[in-house]
Amino acid sequence: MLSLPANWAFRGGVRCWRHRAVLRGALKAPDVNGVRRYSTPIRGGVAGMEDILARVVAPLPTYETRDKYPPPPESNSLEFMHFYAGLEKEEKLGFLTKLSHDFGVDHKGISELALRLLDAQLRALATILQVEDRLLYGLTPRYKQLLNHISRVEGGVKFLVDLRADVLEMISSKASETPQIRDLNGTLKSLLSEWFSVGLLRLERITWQSPCDILQRISQYEAVHPVRNWTDLKRRVGPYRRCYAFTHATMPGEPLVVLHVALTEDISDNIQSIVREFATLDSEEDVNKVNAAIFYSISSTQAGLQGVELGNYLIKRVVRELQSEFPHMAQFSSLSPIPGFSSWLQGLLGQCKKEGRGSDLLSEQEWEQVEQAVDSAPGPAAIEALRKLIATGEWTRSERLTRVLEPVLMRLCAWYLYGEKRRDYALNPVANFHLQNGATMWRLNWSADTSPRGVANSCGIMVNYRYYLNETSKNSALYLQNKVYMYFFCSFFYLMLV
Ligand SMILES: CC(C)(COP(=O)(O)OP(=O)(O)OC[C@H]1O[C@@H](n2cnc3c(N)ncnc32)[C@H](O)[C@@H]1OP(=O)(O)O)[C@@H](O)C(=O)NCCC(=O)NCCSC(=O)CC(=O)O
């Protein structure tokens, strides 16, 4: 029995009183994602939650009647959606905990079926297969059929995407770490991965002629290089630029993942040349100037679709689109930020200061140059001075210090990207994304993002992840199965200096 905070029942009671009042027509129920109001009154508090769940989460049909059982009424789905939409954040935690705990897999039934499978091992293969199929069916959580039915009502898929976003937030914030909540996340992810498979996605090119609300969403969803104004946005969908999004029939007008591309002569080493400088040409007159496609921003817009790998699908699909538009194009690369490098470096400097050992980071000669450049005494004082300068970005104002720090920061950044791991994969999430896709860590670029954000996040350094099209499948398998990173030696020679 789930124990909820004592006041929950009261608050829930008040809320459910409001629901009841709404249902009697006393108040107009707000439509939720276009979901029509349900018609059955509900009791308040935990009892109200149990009442709702017991009523709308229908028991799994028996194995024998599983294909013949009539689907539950649509009102069950609507009632569940409306009830959930009316809950506060902490109430949703309680509700989803109860759903996942009490309406999941019948574990007792599974253990009985597992014993039957063991007993059947000496029987005919047909019998074994039949018992295995029963076991497989028995492993279906009771709530899964409700989720399937919800996906068929208007706004249902978007509701489930947002529901998974709530579940992911509960897991990442450690508000809930139960295995049942993880199971609920797994079930939602597998359903969403089916519904958002690449064959069901629609590739849309976004141009200045696209509907205003789409352009507005593209602008607000841009998570990597924020759009400053309409002029900036017009540039990003204008000449020598491409902007693509995947959309889905169940979520019309909602770009699910957005990719911004610059069409250039060579592989770009600087983001300001892409998002700051304005083109002098009004149209793409000289396509011979276009030899490379630079992916300079990719953003998933639906938190609930994390792990569905829409970004990977989109990059691969856009490459094909560009190859058909520019048959001679042979260079496909990202120009990616390196979020986390500066904070990682600050942590290292803090450790060095504590242990009074800076020699791991900089050579004696480099430290001497830094001490002269920052006019500091050697040892902890120099380390602290360097920490402050990097934290504020002040170091970029000193040519002398910049000259001293370039080889140091490039060397440390190469190691951060290549050597620092999380569960044997790249620690940096952007590196992990592109390496998962089969890209090669191709080139580190100094002073590639001189914006305050770029200097603060990664000391202004950016990286190209190069897509060698004939090698991405092999590279992806090597990375995912063997944790082997592909990097281009001569651009990452800094690694040899580590
Ligand atoms: C990068 C994404 C589009 C990937 O989304 P997908 O749906 O394709 O993939 P996914 O959700 O399965 O995640 C795949 C991997 O992306 C990596 N990843 C990268 N950035 C992440 C982020 N901010 N949050 C969560 N994961 C992130 C993770 O390591 C994850 O691996 P795992 O699941 O194993 O942990 C998205 O994560 C996102 O929108 N991130 C925020 C914006 C951003 O950082 N964009 C990339 C910047 S580089 C850039 O924009 C230029 C360019 O390179 O194009």
PDBQT file of the ligand as one rigid body, heavy atoms in Angstrom, charges set to zero:
ROOT
HETATM    1  C1  LIG A 501      21.826  15.885 -29.043  1.00  0.00    +0.000 C 
HETATM    2  C2  LIG A 501      20.370  15.433 -29.083  1.00  0.00    +0.000 C 
HETATM    3  C3  LIG A 501      19.616  16.041 -30.292  1.00  0.00    +0.000 C 
HETATM    4  C4  LIG A 501      20.330  13.907 -29.191  1.00  0.00    +0.000 C 
HETATM    5  O1  LIG A 501      18.961  13.523 -29.132  1.00  0.00    +0.000 OA
HETATM    6  P1  LIG A 501      18.518  12.124 -29.782  1.00  0.00    +0.000 P 
HETATM    7  O2  LIG A 501      17.088  11.952 -29.534  1.00  0.00    +0.000 OA
HETATM    8  O3  LIG A 501      18.994  11.986 -31.140  1.00  0.00    +0.000 OA
HETATM    9  O4  LIG A 501      19.343  11.069 -29.020  1.00  0.00    +0.000 OA
HETATM   10  P2  LIG A 501      19.164  10.506 -27.572  1.00  0.00    +0.000 P 
HETATM   11  O5  LIG A 501      18.162  11.270 -26.800  1.00  0.00    +0.000 OA
HETATM   12  O6  LIG A 501      19.001   9.060 -27.743  1.00  0.00    +0.000 OA
HETATM   13  O7  LIG A 501      20.581  10.828 -26.948  1.00  0.00    +0.000 OA
HETATM   14  C5  LIG A 501      21.661  10.274 -27.619  1.00  0.00    +0.000 C 
HETATM   15  C6  LIG A 501      22.840  10.826 -26.974  1.00  0.00    +0.000 C 
HETATM   16  O8  LIG A 501      22.872  12.223 -27.119  1.00  0.00    +0.000 OA
HETATM   17  C7  LIG A 501      23.754  12.690 -26.102  1.00  0.00    +0.000 C 
HETATM   18  N1  LIG A 501      23.363  14.032 -25.738  1.00  0.00    +0.000 N 
HETATM   19  C8  LIG A 501      23.854  15.141 -26.276  1.00  0.00    +0.000 A 
HETATM   20  N2  LIG A 501      23.376  16.217 -25.706  1.00  0.00    +0.000 NA
HETATM   21  C9  LIG A 501      22.510  15.821 -24.777  1.00  0.00    +0.000 A 
HETATM   22  C10 LIG A 501      21.652  16.488 -23.855  1.00  0.00    +0.000 A 
HETATM   23  N3  LIG A 501      21.640  17.825 -23.764  1.00  0.00    +0.000 N 
HETATM   24  N4  LIG A 501      20.861  15.764 -23.066  1.00  0.00    +0.000 NA
HETATM   25  C11 LIG A 501      20.891  14.418 -23.156  1.00  0.00    +0.000 A 
HETATM   26  N5  LIG A 501      21.682  13.717 -24.007  1.00  0.00    +0.000 NA
HETATM   27  C12 LIG A 501      22.484  14.425 -24.806  1.00  0.00    +0.000 A 
HETATM   28  C13 LIG A 501      23.672  11.742 -24.938  1.00  0.00    +0.000 C 
HETATM   29  O9  LIG A 501      24.983  11.330 -24.625  1.00  0.00    +0.000 OA
HETATM   30  C14 LIG A 501      22.846  10.604 -25.473  1.00  0.00    +0.000 C 
HETATM   31  O10 LIG A 501      23.483   9.393 -25.264  1.00  0.00    +0.000 OA
HETATM   32  P3  LIG A 501      22.982   8.470 -24.025  1.00  0.00    +0.000 P 
HETATM   33  O11 LIG A 501      21.501   8.342 -24.150  1.00  0.00    +0.000 OA
HETATM   34  O12 LIG A 501      23.710   7.162 -24.220  1.00  0.00    +0.000 OA
HETATM   35  O13 LIG A 501      23.392   9.223 -22.782  1.00  0.00    +0.000 OA
HETATM   36  C15 LIG A 501      19.638  15.818 -27.774  1.00  0.00    +0.000 C 
HETATM   37  O14 LIG A 501      20.287  15.183 -26.725  1.00  0.00    +0.000 OA
HETATM   38  C16 LIG A 501      19.586  17.318 -27.538  1.00  0.00    +0.000 C 
HETATM   39  O15 LIG A 501      18.714  18.007 -28.037  1.00  0.00    +0.000 OA
HETATM   40  N6  LIG A 501      20.516  17.844 -26.731  1.00  0.00    +0.000 N 
HETATM   41  C17 LIG A 501      20.450  19.245 -26.338  1.00  0.00    +0.000 C 
HETATM   42  C18 LIG A 501      21.028  20.163 -27.422  1.00  0.00    +0.000 C 
HETATM   43  C19 LIG A 501      22.421  19.687 -27.701  1.00  0.00    +0.000 C 
HETATM   44  O16 LIG A 501      23.238  19.522 -26.816  1.00  0.00    +0.000 OA
HETATM   45  N7  LIG A 501      22.657  19.395 -29.016  1.00  0.00    +0.000 N 
HETATM   46  C20 LIG A 501      23.934  18.883 -29.457  1.00  0.00    +0.000 C 
HETATM   47  C21 LIG A 501      25.007  20.015 -29.517  1.00  0.00    +0.000 C 
HETATM   48  S1  LIG A 501      26.122  19.795 -30.835  1.00  0.00    +0.000 SA
HETATM   49  C22 LIG A 501      25.445  20.650 -32.049  1.00  0.00    +0.000 C 
HETATM   50  O17 LIG A 501      24.333  21.056 -31.926  1.00  0.00    +0.000 OA
HETATM   51  C23 LIG A 501      26.190  20.775 -33.298  1.00  0.00    +0.000 C 
HETATM   52  C24 LIG A 501      26.145  19.470 -33.933  1.00  0.00    +0.000 C 
HETATM   53  O18 LIG A 501      26.948  18.647 -33.528  1.00  0.00    +0.000 OA
HETATM   54  O19 LIG A 501      25.241  19.236 -34.748  1.00  0.00    +0.000 OA
ENDROOT
TORSDOF 0
